Amino acid sequence: MCYKVIMGRNFRPYAYNVFINYQGVKYEIPYLEPEDYGALRQVLKGRGMDISECTA
């Protein structure tokens, strides 16, 4: 699971694209607003998972 940041003005995050690989299938959650991304990250952290920044 990883994310890419879409930067807005003043280099502030405008939105996040989250990519999930699950059983060989890639899913994309596009244009998550920063507060929604934060909520998703909290839920996943509570289940022992973390989202890292995409390397490619």
N, C-alpha and C positions, 0 to 999 in steps of 0.2 A: 504494500500500500504506500503510495507516495503522492506528493502534491507539487504543483507548480504555481507560483505566485504571478498574478497579473498586476503590475504596478500602475498606480495612478499618478496624479500630480504629487509633487514633493516626495516622491519615492515611498508613498504610503501604499500598503496593499489595497487594491481595488476589489479583487476577487481571487478565489482559489479554484484551480482545477484539480480534482482528486482522481487518481487512477487506482483501481483495485484489480489485482490479478487473483482470480478464484478458480481453481481447478482448470487452469489453462485458458480461461476466458478473461479478456480484459474489459473492464467496465470503466466508464468515465462519468464523473459527476461534475459537469461544467458550471462555471460561474457561481460558486458558492460565495455568499457574502461573508465578510470577516467574522461576524457574530455567529453565523450558521456553521462556519468552519470550526470556530472555537467550541461550539456545542458538540459537534461531531467528534472532535478530538477528545473532549472530556468523556463522552460516552465510551469511546474505544479504549481510553486509558483505564476506565473503570473495569473493563473486561480484559485488561492485560495486553492490549495491542497499542501500537504507536504508529503514527504516520511520519515518514521521513521525507525530506526533499528529494525529488526525482533527480537522478544523476544524468539521464540522457534526454 
